[in-house]
Each structure stands twice: as structure tokens, then as C-alpha cells.
Amino acid sequence: MDSGKIILAAALLFIIIAYFLVQPAKPPSYPSPSPLPTLQPSIPIIPSPSPVSLDAECNKNLAAAIQSSNANLCSQIACEEQKNYCLGVLGKDVESCEKLASQDYKDICYGNMASKLKAKELCDRIVNSNRKNYCLLNFDPKESYCLNMTLTSFKDSCYHHLAIVLADNSYCEKIESNSTKARCEGAG
């Protein structure tokens, strides 16, 4: 699997996990019991899908579309946020990225599109400085982008990328994560 797909898969997993962590759990709502249950017709209570289960289904469909790189599957996603993300990334539709409510989704969408379309100017739309530096790194592999990153995971990925692209394993020594460092050293 090439590093672009690994980065995309890792980014998607990160988004899905982060999304679930920031969403408050909402219990399903059920109709309140009637004060006179014998006078009410017997209707089975079937709860409608909860927002959590609907969101999980949307994320599952999004993952399937991205895994298969099939933009046609985006239309089957019921949740607007995931559908727009899918259309932006797979359909290469900048307007779909702009429709996203989540800035994290927008940033990742623009970064993926910049890489796929080879359009460096899309990196300028990214708000998160770590993601913006990583996006720019794909067009101009310089250590200064890594030095400007504040999150260790991004910085480590940046140095790993430089080691591969520039064929210089000395960048592996700057990686803090032992597993990423081992992968980096093993790639050379």
C-alpha cells in the first residue's frame, strides 16, 4: 500500500474517532406512556434510528466509498457532512469541501484534493497549521514545514515523508514515535 493511501486511511480513521469523541450521546426517544393504556390502540413501539446509529451507518458508507475509491457511492450516504466530504475527496469537488460544517473535515478535504489534483493553492484554504504544512510538504519537501508543526504525530509523519521522498534516512532520527521511526528506518 503506498504512503498516500496509508495517510488517507489514517486521516479518515482519525476523523471518525474524533467525530465520535466530540458528539454527545443522545439516548433514543420513546413516546411517553398513556395515562390510560387500555384506551389506546395496541401499536408496537419501534424506535426510529438514533442519531448515533445513523451517523455510524454514514461513516460506514463513507469508509466503503473511500476504500473502493468509488465516487458514485457518495450519493448513498444519508448524512450531509459525510456525503459532502466524500464528494469533495472522491468527486474532486471543491464546492463540496466548502459546504462542510466541520473545519477539520474541510481541512482534510482540501488537503486530499490538493494532492489528487496537484493544486498547491488548495493548501492555502486549510486553517489547521499542522495540516497546512503537511499539505505544502507534498509540493515542496522542506524540513521547515516539519519544524513548524506542533503535534508530534504530524511532525513524525513529516520527517518520515522527507526520509522517503529525499532518500535521506537521517530524517528518521528526528522521529519521536518508536514505531514510526522503525518503519522509517526500514523503508531505506
C-alpha positions, 0 to 999 in steps of 0.5 A, a space after each residue: 500500500 503506498 504512503 498516500 493511501 496509508 495517510 488517507 486511511 489514517 486521516 479518515 480513521 482519525 476523523 471518525 474517532 474524533 467525530 465520535 469523541 466530540 458528539 454527545 450521546 443522545 439516548 433514543 426517544 420513546 413516546 411517553 406512556 398513556 395515562 390510560 393504556 387500555 384506551 389506546 390502540 395496541 401499536 408496537 413501539 419501534 424506535 426510529 434510528 438514533 442519531 448515533 446509529 445513523 451517523 455510524 451507518 454514514 461513516 460506514 458508507 463513507 469508509 466503503 466509498 473511500 476504500 473502493 475509491 468509488 465516487 458514485 457511492 457518495 450519493 448513498 450516504 444519508 448524512 450531509 457532512 459525510 456525503 459532502 466530504 466524500 464528494 469533495 475527496 472522491 468527486 474532486 469537488 471543491 464546492 463540496 469541501 466548502 459546504 462542510 460544517 466541520 473545519 477539520 473535515 474541510 481541512 482534510 478535504 482540501 488537503 486530499 484534493 490538493 494532492 489528487 489534483 496537484 493544486 498547491 493553492 488548495 493548501 492555502 484554504 486549510 486553517 489547521 497549521 499542522 495540516 497546512 504544512 503537511 499539505 505544502 510538504 507534498 509540493 515542496 519537501 522542506 524540513 521547515 514545514 516539519 519544524 513548524 508543526 506542533 503535534 508530534 504525530 504530524 511532525 513524525 509523519 513529516 520527517 518520515 515523508 522527507 526520509 522517503 521522498 529525499 532518500 535521506 534516512 537521517 530524517 528518521 532520527 528526528 522521529 519521536 514515535 518508536 514505531 514510526 521511526 522503525 518503519 522509517 528506518 526500514 523503508 531505506 
